[in-house]
Amino acid sequence: MTPTTAPPQLWQRIFADLTPLSASADYRRLWFGGTISWVGQAMTTLAISLQVYDITRSSFSVGLVGLFSLVPLVVFGLYGGAIADTVDRRKLGLYSSMGAAALSVVLAAAALLGFHRVWFLYAVVALQAVCGALTGPARSAMIPRLLPVEQLPAANALNSMTMTFGSMVGPALGGVIVTVAGYGTAYLIDVVTFGAALYAMWKLPSMKPDRAEGARGRASVLDGLRFLGTRPNIRMTFFSDLAAMVLAQPKALFPAIAVLWYGGGPGTVGLLVAALAAGALLGGLFSGWQGRIRRHGLAILLAVAGWGLAVAAFGLTRNLWLGMFFLALAGYADTASMVFRTTMLQAATPDDLRGRLQGVFIIVVAGGPRLGDFLAGTTADLVSPTVAVTGGGLACVLVLGLLALRWRNFARYDARSPQA
């Protein structure tokens, strides 16, 4: 008799699929190492912002931390992807992670020695972004080499949990540790957590790109952009994310919303941020259904539309708990969109181009929300926060619909025969 595969249990259909963790020891180490180190990096990010404020007492100076991080990430994102398509990705990920760990050592030493200079912190933040622009494309391009294509949605859902967990736990721990033990201790803990990521990278096999016959020795950024120009389905993953992050990005308005809509203060802002993050985390925890979806393009369209509608509904409510509910729905939809977009990018891109396309992905993910913050803040000042939030959510849905009409094949994309 031909053996049959047992149907998945109910809990497997609902909760995150852990198969990638058991299927590949290399991926398991990479995931656990990334989860631990992400908490440490989130601690350091908060600690740097707190230290800048302690030195300057200026919110503007704290805001510049994001700018010094964003510019290198965008500039080096494409080139980091090109490097990842040329060299052994294991070595690139290992060496760039070692560089990031060394920068945390420098931060800890400076703090413990009493060297408090804003320019120094800005310089370290910029160098950290360069390391991230090198590590990100290399790490993402590794995943399809470690797992079969049918496990990529589950792996990307697990990766989303890593980022969300770190973003929630890291700042909370960082605030406590800075208060109790100082900045030097927080940075030293980050150094220790890097050990898990470095060990995972060190244990990986060689990850040289599969170069096409006749391909040049050096990967060209322009070749990656030319490939993207001929692949409408991959372009649509970027366009759909930009529609969500640029047009319907309410985070920059949370301080004003907390006061004007809910009569609150910093604590209310924290609740709004936590609601969005909690929804994103639930999107990873309850992701078992995603592995059975084959129409990834349609799933992306529905998830991004869900984000826009949830943001629009948030803009219409004046009840805090109802507003948090809609933000949680938006966070859940954002995670679902991210899982399918990342999976499509990995599955429909040749191995020797994955690094460069991941570099473009980093630029979109990093730059889109910043543009969205600027647009939302400008609209709120010129008109009102309600128009900025609700109008932005509806504009996201409208633009998404126009994009779907322009590239109709995107909704027909089938993961069983990925076509970029």
Secondary structure, DSSP 8 states (H G I E B T S, - for coil): ---------HHHHHS---HHHHH-HHHHHHHHHHHHHHHHHHHHHHHHHHHHHHHH--HHHHHHHHHHHHHHHHHHHHHHHHHHTTS-HHHHHHHHHHHHHHHHHHHHHHHHTT---HHHHHHHHHHHHHHHHHHHHHHHHHHHHHS-GGGHHHHHHHHHHHHHHHHHHHHHHHHHHHHHH-HHHHHHHHHHHHHHHHHHHHHS--------TT--SS--HHHHHHHHHT-HHHHHHHHHHHHHHHHS--GGGHHHHHHHTTS--HHHHHHHHHHHHHHHHHHHHT-GGGGG---HHHHHHHHHHHHHHHHHHHHH---HHHHHHHHHHHHHHHHHHHHHHHHHHHHSS-GGGHHHHHHHHHHHHHHHHHHHHHHHHHHHHHT-HHIIIIIHHHHHHHHHHHHHHHTGGGGG--TTS---
